[in-house]
Amino acid sequence: MRLIREKTNINFLGAKRRKSALVFSALIVIASIVSLSTRGLEFGIDFTGGILLEVGYPQTADLESIRSNLAAAGFDDAQVQRFGADTDVLVRLPPQIGIDPDELRDNLRATVAAGTSGVELRRVEFVSPQVGGELAESGALAMIIALLLIFVYVMVRFQWKFAAGAVVALAHDVIVTVGFFSFFGLPFDLTVVAAVLAVIGYSLNDTVVAFDRIRENFFKLRGIEADESMNTSINEMLARTLITGFTTLFVLVALYVFGGEAIAPFSIALIIGVIVGTYSSIYTASAMALLLGINAQDLLEPVKDPDLIDDLP
């Protein structure tokens, strides 16, 4: 609590710590890229195509029994998880090639209802692999466009060195979050893409607030080095950053614990993203701006000399 009540004086951006943070960030980004290149992602039905069923049971659903019935019917790759209440179940199947959709629907209805009366098949969706591929391309394109627009926004509001630091930090957050899913083999679907985009917004907000204070202190604290001014700014914003991070994580952990299996990947992506985003807003963004040589002069607007203008022909 003392850290929250009192102003701290932690040397976040000293030369050694700054270099250590950049090396650490580079290592986890490289590890994430290697995992993505070798292990790939466990794409969900949204990307690979397949069949999605939403089933309602009159009482608490026995997931193991449902999995056993599906496996006995030849659906060994079925993914069964709760969807909201204990009586609601979501079943995902890979594409079933060469089977009539109506016959497949009837077979699945009978399989999920085996041994239980009053089962309601609420929804059946067939997603083709082509549609899944288009969604994957659209999701990647959305992230790239978001990063480009953020670069332009931060460059206009601050300066290009700040913009480069912000985009590097955001790219770091995205790669590490997605790499986490690759390394641990967690399911990756459209909800995770939405979570990653939300992480970009969260991290950007933290970074922009820190940059605002840094810009203010560049002019208020004259005569000191840029890294000292940035350290002062980050320490002034530390309480706000920690309180925002902890309260957000508290909500996300509750969502993960009580939200059910269907939104677990979404919650995990946000939890990892908030942790990594808080770290990058303190270290990566500012350290990258310092590496590019940011200083108070970069933020000064050019002053027009009326005498020079009068001398022009």
C-alpha positions as CSV (number, residue, x, y, z in Angstrom):
1,M,0.0,0.0,0.0
2,R,2.9,2.3,0.6
3,L,3.7,2.2,-3.1
4,I,0.2,3.4,-3.9
5,R,0.1,6.2,-1.3
6,E,3.6,7.7,-1.8
7,K,5.5,8.9,-4.8
8,T,8.1,6.3,-5.7
9,N,11.6,6.9,-7.1
10,I,12.4,3.7,-9.0
11,N,15.1,3.9,-11.6
12,F,13.1,2.1,-14.4
13,L,15.1,3.5,-17.3
14,G,18.6,3.5,-16.0
15,A,21.1,2.3,-18.7
16,K,21.5,-1.2,-17.3
17,R,17.8,-1.8,-16.6
18,R,16.8,-0.3,-19.9
19,K,19.1,-2.6,-21.8
20,S,18.1,-5.6,-19.7
21,A,14.4,-4.9,-20.4
22,L,15.0,-4.6,-24.1
23,V,17.0,-7.8,-24.1
24,F,14.3,-9.6,-22.2
25,S,11.6,-8.3,-24.5
26,A,13.6,-9.4,-27.6
27,L,14.1,-12.9,-26.1
28,I,10.4,-13.5,-25.4
29,V,9.4,-12.1,-28.8
30,I,11.9,-14.4,-30.5
31,A,10.7,-17.3,-28.4
32,S,7.1,-16.5,-29.4
33,I,8.0,-16.3,-33.1
34,V,9.9,-19.6,-32.9
35,S,6.9,-21.3,-31.3
36,L,4.5,-19.8,-33.9
37,S,6.8,-21.0,-36.7
38,T,7.3,-24.5,-35.3
39,R,4.2,-25.4,-33.3
40,G,1.6,-23.0,-34.9
41,L,-1.7,-22.3,-33.4
42,E,-4.6,-24.5,-32.3
43,F,-7.1,-22.8,-34.6
44,G,-10.7,-23.2,-33.6
45,I,-13.7,-23.9,-35.9
46,D,-13.9,-20.2,-36.8
47,F,-10.6,-20.6,-38.8
48,T,-10.4,-24.3,-39.7
49,G,-14.1,-24.8,-40.6
50,G,-16.3,-27.5,-39.2
51,I,-19.5,-27.9,-37.3
52,L,-20.8,-26.1,-34.2
53,L,-23.7,-27.3,-32.1
54,E,-25.3,-25.6,-29.2
55,V,-27.2,-28.1,-27.0
56,G,-29.5,-27.5,-24.0
57,Y,-30.0,-30.2,-21.4
58,P,-32.8,-30.4,-18.8
59,Q,-30.2,-30.9,-16.0
60,T,-26.5,-30.5,-15.5
61,A,-24.8,-31.9,-18.5
62,D,-22.3,-34.7,-18.1
63,L,-19.4,-33.7,-20.4
64,E,-17.6,-37.0,-20.2
65,S,-20.6,-38.9,-21.2
66,I,-21.3,-36.7,-24.1
67,R,-17.7,-37.1,-25.3
68,S,-17.9,-40.8,-25.0
69,N,-21.1,-40.9,-27.0
70,L,-19.6,-38.8,-29.7
71,A,-16.5,-40.9,-29.8
72,A,-18.6,-44.1,-30.1
73,A,-20.4,-42.5,-33.0
74,G,-17.2,-41.9,-34.9
75,F,-16.6,-38.2,-33.8
76,D,-13.3,-38.7,-32.1
77,D,-12.1,-35.1,-32.6
78,A,-15.2,-33.5,-31.0
79,Q,-14.6,-30.7,-28.5
80,V,-17.2,-30.5,-25.8
81,Q,-17.4,-27.5,-23.4
82,R,-19.9,-25.7,-21.2
83,F,-21.5,-22.6,-22.7
84,G,-22.8,-20.4,-19.9
85,A,-25.0,-22.4,-17.5
86,D,-24.2,-26.0,-16.5
87,T,-27.1,-27.2,-18.7
88,D,-25.7,-25.5,-21.9
89,V,-23.1,-27.3,-24.0
90,L,-21.1,-26.3,-27.0
91,V,-19.9,-29.1,-29.3
92,R,-17.2,-28.4,-32.0
93,L,-16.4,-30.8,-34.8
94,P,-13.9,-30.7,-37.6
95,P,-15.2,-30.7,-41.2
96,Q,-17.1,-33.9,-42.1
97,I,-16.4,-34.5,-45.8
98,G,-18.7,-36.6,-47.9
99,I,-21.6,-36.7,-45.5
100,D,-25.0,-35.2,-46.3
101,P,-25.7,-32.3,-43.9
102,D,-29.2,-33.3,-43.1
103,E,-28.1,-36.9,-42.3
104,L,-25.2,-35.5,-40.2
105,R,-27.5,-33.2,-38.3
106,D,-29.9,-36.1,-37.4
107,N,-27.0,-38.3,-36.4
108,L,-25.5,-35.6,-34.1
109,R,-28.9,-34.9,-32.6
110,A,-29.4,-38.5,-31.7
111,T,-25.8,-38.8,-30.4
112,V,-25.9,-35.8,-28.0
113,A,-29.3,-36.8,-26.7
114,A,-28.4,-40.5,-26.1
115,G,-29.7,-41.7,-22.7
116,T,-31.3,-38.3,-21.9
117,S,-34.8,-37.0,-22.6
118,G,-35.7,-33.4,-23.2
119,V,-32.5,-32.4,-24.9
120,E,-32.8,-29.3,-27.1
121,L,-30.6,-28.8,-30.2
122,R,-30.6,-25.0,-30.3
123,R,-28.2,-24.3,-33.0
124,V,-26.2,-26.1,-35.7
125,E,-23.7,-24.1,-37.9
126,F,-21.5,-25.4,-40.7
127,V,-18.4,-23.4,-41.4
128,S,-16.4,-24.1,-44.6
129,P,-12.6,-24.2,-44.5
130,Q,-12.6,-21.4,-47.1
131,V,-14.6,-19.1,-44.8
132,G,-12.3,-19.9,-42.0
133,G,-9.3,-19.0,-44.0
134,E,-10.9,-15.7,-45.0
135,L,-11.6,-15.0,-41.3
136,A,-7.9,-15.7,-40.4
137,E,-6.7,-13.2,-43.1
138,S,-9.2,-10.6,-42.0
139,G,-8.1,-10.9,-38.3
140,A,-4.5,-10.5,-39.2
141,L,-5.3,-7.6,-41.5
142,A,-7.3,-5.9,-38.7
143,M,-4.3,-6.1,-36.4
144,I,-1.9,-4.6,-39.0
145,I,-4.2,-1.8,-39.9
146,A,-4.7,-1.0,-36.2
147,L,-1.0,-0.8,-35.6
148,L,-0.5,1.5,-38.6
149,L,-3.3,3.8,-37.6
150,I,-1.9,4.0,-34.1
151,F,1.5,4.9,-35.4
152,V,0.0,7.8,-37.4
153,Y,-2.1,8.9,-34.3
154,V,0.8,8.9,-31.9
155,M,3.1,10.6,-34.5
156,V,0.6,13.4,-35.0
157,R,-0.1,13.8,-31.2
158,F,3.5,13.5,-30.1
159,Q,6.5,12.8,-32.4
160,W,7.6,9.9,-34.6
161,K,10.1,8.6,-32.1
162,F,7.3,8.3,-29.6
163,A,5.1,6.7,-32.3
164,A,7.8,4.1,-33.1
165,G,8.2,3.3,-29.4
166,A,4.4,2.9,-29.0
167,V,4.0,0.6,-32.1
168,V,7.0,-1.5,-31.1
169,A,5.5,-2.0,-27.6
170,L,2.1,-2.9,-29.1
171,A,3.6,-5.3,-31.6
172,H,5.5,-6.8,-28.6
173,D,2.2,-7.3,-26.7
174,V,0.5,-8.9,-29.7
175,I,3.3,-11.3,-30.5
176,V,3.9,-12.4,-26.9
177,T,0.1,-12.9,-26.3
178,V,-0.3,-15.0,-29.5
179,G,2.9,-16.8,-28.8
180,F,1.6,-17.8,-25.3
181,F,-1.3,-19.5,-27.0
182,S,1.0,-21.3,-29.4
183,F,3.5,-22.4,-26.7
184,F,0.8,-23.9,-24.5
185,G,-1.4,-25.2,-27.3
186,L,-4.5,-23.2,-26.2
187,P,-7.5,-22.9,-28.7
188,F,-7.3,-19.8,-30.8
189,D,-10.6,-18.5,-32.2
190,L,-12.3,-15.2,-33.1
191,T,-12.8,-14.4,-29.4
192,V,-9.1,-14.5,-28.9
193,V,-8.6,-12.1,-31.9
194,A,-11.1,-9.7,-30.3
195,A,-9.2,-10.0,-27.0
196,V,-5.9,-9.2,-28.7
197,L,-7.4,-6.1,-30.3
198,A,-8.7,-5.1,-26.9
199,V,-5.2,-5.6,-25.5
200,I,-3.9,-3.2,-28.1
201,G,-6.4,-0.6,-27.0
202,Y,-5.6,-1.1,-23.3
203,S,-1.8,-1.0,-23.8
204,L,-2.1,2.1,-26.0
205,N,-4.1,3.9,-23.4
206,D,-1.4,3.3,-20.8
207,T,1.4,4.3,-23.2
208,V,-0.3,7.5,-24.3
209,V,-1.0,8.6,-20.7
210,A,2.7,8.0,-19.9
211,F,3.8,9.9,-23.0
212,D,1.6,12.8,-22.0
213,R,3.3,13.1,-18.6
214,I,6.8,12.6,-20.2
215,R,6.1,15.5,-22.6
216,E,4.9,17.7,-19.8
217,N,8.0,16.9,-17.7
218,F,10.4,17.5,-20.6
219,F,9.5,21.2,-20.4
220,K,8.9,21.4,-16.7
221,L,12.1,19.7,-15.6
222,R,14.6,21.6,-17.6
223,G,18.3,20.8,-17.5
224,I,18.1,17.1,-16.8
225,E,18.7,14.1,-19.1
226,A,15.8,12.6,-21.0
227,D,16.0,9.2,-19.2
228,E,15.8,11.0,-15.8
229,S,12.7,13.0,-17.0
230,M,11.1,9.8,-18.2
231,N,11.9,8.0,-15.0
232,T,10.2,10.8,-13.0
233,S,7.2,10.7,-15.3
234,I,6.8,6.9,-15.0
235,N,7.1,7.1,-11.2
236,E,4.4,9.8,-11.1
237,M,2.1,7.5,-13.2
238,L,3.0,4.3,-11.4
239,A,0.2,4.3,-8.9
240,R,-2.4,4.9,-11.6
241,T,-0.8,2.2,-13.8
242,L,-0.8,-0.4,-11.0
243,I,-4.3,0.3,-9.7
244,T,-5.7,0.1,-13.3
245,G,-3.8,-3.1,-14.0
246,F,-4.8,-4.9,-10.7
247,T,-8.5,-3.9,-10.9
248,T,-8.7,-5.0,-14.6
249,L,-6.9,-8.3,-13.7
250,F,-9.3,-8.9,-10.8
251,V,-12.3,-8.7,-13.2
252,L,-10.6,-10.9,-15.8
253,V,-9.7,-13.6,-13.3
254,A,-13.3,-13.6,-12.1
255,L,-14.4,-13.9,-15.7
256,Y,-12.1,-16.8,-16.3
257,V,-13.1,-18.7,-13.1
258,F,-16.8,-18.2,-13.4
259,G,-17.4,-17.6,-17.1
260,G,-17.2,-21.1,-18.3
261,E,-15.1,-22.9,-20.8
262,A,-16.5,-21.1,-23.8
263,I,-15.0,-17.8,-22.9
264,A,-11.8,-19.1,-21.2
265,P,-9.6,-18.4,-24.2
266,F,-10.9,-14.8,-24.4
267,S,-10.2,-14.3,-20.6
268,I,-6.7,-15.9,-20.8
269,A,-5.8,-13.7,-23.8
270,L,-6.8,-10.5,-21.9
271,I,-5.1,-11.6,-18.7
272,I,-1.8,-12.2,-20.5
273,G,-2.2,-9.1,-22.6
274,V,-2.9,-6.8,-19.6
275,I,0.2,-8.2,-17.8
276,V,2.5,-7.8,-20.8
277,G,0.9,-4.5,-21.8
278,T,1.6,-3.0,-18.3
279,Y,5.2,-4.1,-18.6
280,S,5.6,-2.8,-22.1
281,S,4.1,0.6,-21.3
282,I,6.6,1.1,-18.5
283,Y,9.7,-0.3,-20.2
284,T,9.4,-1.1,-23.9
285,A,7.7,2.0,-25.3
286,S,9.9,4.5,-23.3
287,A,13.1,2.5,-23.7
288,M,12.6,2.4,-27.5
289,A,12.0,6.1,-27.7
290,L,15.2,6.7,-25.7
291,L,17.1,4.3,-28.0
292,L,16.0,6.5,-30.9
293,G,17.3,9.6,-29.1
294,I,14.1,11.3,-28.0
295,N,14.7,14.7,-26.2
296,A,12.8,17.9,-25.4
297,Q,14.0,19.6,-28.6
298,D,12.1,16.9,-30.7
299,L,8.8,18.2,-29.2
300,L,9.4,21.9,-29.9
301,E,7.5,23.5,-32.7
302,P,9.5,25.4,-35.2
303,V,9.5,29.1,-34.5
304,K,9.1,31.4,-37.5
305,D,11.5,34.5,-37.5
306,P,9.6,37.5,-38.9
307,D,12.9,39.2,-39.8
308,L,14.0,36.2,-41.9
309,I,10.6,36.2,-43.6
310,D,10.9,40.0,-44.4
311,D,14.3,39.3,-46.1
312,L,12.9,36.8,-48.5
313,P,12.4,38.1,-52.1
